[in-house]
Amino acid sequence: MKDLIEIRWHGRGGQGAKTASLLLADAAFNTGKYIQGFPEYGPERMGAPIVAYNRISNNPITIHSNIYEPDYVVVVDDTLLDCVDVTAGLKESGAIIINSTKTSDEIVKKLKNYNGSIYKIDARGISIEALGKYFPNTPMLAAIVKVSGVMNDEDFLNDMVGSFKHKFAKKPEVIDGNMKAIEMALAQVEKVK
């Protein structure tokens, strides 16, 4: 891992992008990294575009601002490709990960002039199969871990078991589904370009 990795999340209110960014921060912290995980607040409401951020480093982080030139971008809802410039400032040495069932050509066209790596994953299909409902944040969390390499799969899986046991202490029946969604996503994230 390079010294500092910056990640920007794009989603819609209610899809769990903020929660996923906080879970990623917790998991990275538990592997000994310095972290930041925070949303950009505005007049968010269910379905409105939202942005969240992560910084992950092996050294103390002294920057305390939004992220304008991320290494990675996670797009939780591919309809945002039509109304938000998700690649703004995105480093070509990084990557973008999109929850989509669109073809590779359709995705590349929507990203216009972005020349870096592009990945996609069907977070909807995974979450419906694993959880019985559409919760895209869990598969997207696994996808960014896989693509960015901020931690290895085994450490991530072990941390998420503990995190879900705490988070879902009153609903333990959802732990297995969330873990299945993570395992599926780690295996199914696909490079487009």
N, C-alpha and C positions, 0 to 999 in steps of 0.2 A: 504494500500500500504506500502511495506517495504521502508526503508530509501532511497535506490537508486535502480532504475531498469535500466538495460542496455539491449539494443536491437540492434541486427545486422540484416540488410536487405541484401538479395542476390537477384539480378535480372539481367536483360540484359539491355544494353543501349537502351533507348527509351520506356521502359515499365513503367517508372514513379516511380521506387523505391526511388530515391533521392527525388522527389517531395513529395511522401507519407511520408518519414521520416521528411521532413520539415513541412508538414501539421500537423503531430502528435506533433512535437515540439511546433508549434503555439497553437494548441488546449490545450495541457497540460499547457502551459504558461498562457493561458487565464483562467484556473481554479486555478491559484495561485501557480503552481509548478515551480521549477527551472528546466531549460531544456538545452539540447544540441541536435542539429540535424545537421549532417554533412556527406558529402560523402567522400570516399577515392578516391582521384583522381589519375589517371594513364593514359595510352594511350587508354581511352575509345572510343568506336565508336558504332554505332548502332548495336545492337545484341551481343556485347561483354559482358562478365560477369562484373558486377559492385557490389560494396559494399557501404552501407550507414549505419549510426549509429544514435542511440538516447540514451541519458541519461535523466532520469526524476527522480526528487527528491523533497522531502518536505524541503530540506535544501540546502544551496549553494553548488554548485559542484566545486570542486577544481582540479579534474582530467582533463587533456587536452591531451588525447592520443586516439588512436584507441581502440576498445573494443575487448579484447582477450578472456574473459570468460563471454559471455553474459548470461542474464537470459532467454532471448527469441531470437529466430531466425525466421525471416519471409523469406520464399522462394517464390518469385513472379513467377518463371518459373521452373517447375519441371524437365526440361531437365538438370538443373544445378546439380541435384542429381547424375548424371553420371560423372560429370567432376570437381566438387568442393566439398571439404569436408565441407559441410554446418553445421555439428555438431561439428566442431573443437572448443574445449573449452566450449561448451554449457553445462551449469549446469543442472544436472539431476533434480534439484528442479524446473526448469523452464519448457519451452516448445518450440516446433518448430511448425510453422504453414506453410502449404504448399498449394500452388495453384495447385490443381491436380484433375483429374477424375480417377486416378488409384485406384485400390482396396486397402483396408487397408493392406492386406498381401503384395502387391507389394511395398507399401510405406515402411512398416517395414523392408522388405528385403533390400531395397536401403539404409536405414539408419544404416544398419549393427548392430553395438553394442550400439546404443544409447538407454538408458533405461528410459529416462524421458517421459513426456507427448508429444503426437503427435496429431496435429489437421490438418484437411484438409478442403478446401473450393473450390468450382468450381467458381473461380473468372472470368474465361472466360465466362461461361454460364450466370452468373449474369450480367456482363458488357454488353454482347450482348443483353440480354433481356431488361436491364434498359436504356442502352445508344445507342444501335444499332451498336456499334463498340467494339473492344477488347481493353479496358483500364483496366488492372487488378489492378492498384494501388489503386483505390477507394475501391473496396471490401476488398483488403488486409489490408488497413488502418483500416477499421471497424473490421476486424477479430482480429488484434493485440490488439485493444482497448478492445474487448470483452474478449479475452483470458487472457490478462495481468491484466485487471481491473485497469488500470492507471487512469480512470475516469469512472463515470457512464454513461450509454447510453444516458440519457436525456441531460446531460451537453455536451456530445460529439455531439449529433444531433444538439443542439442549436448553438454550436460553428461552426459546419460545414456549416450551413445555412448562417451565417454571412461571413464565409471565402469564400464560393463559390460565394456569391453575389459580394464580392470584386474582387475575382480572375476572374470571368466570367462576369464582368460588361458590356463588349461589346458583350457577347454571353449569355444573360440570359436564352435562350431556353435550355441550357445544365444543368442548376441548378437542375431542377426537376429530371432529369435522374440520376444525381450524388447522389442526396438524396435518390432516390429509390434504387440505388445500395448499398448504405450504410445500409439502413434499411433491405434489403434482406440479406446482408452479416452478420449483427448482428444476424439474425435469423437462418442462414444456416451453420455457422461454426460448424464443427462436430469433436468430439473427436474420434481419431482412437485407441489410446492406452494410 
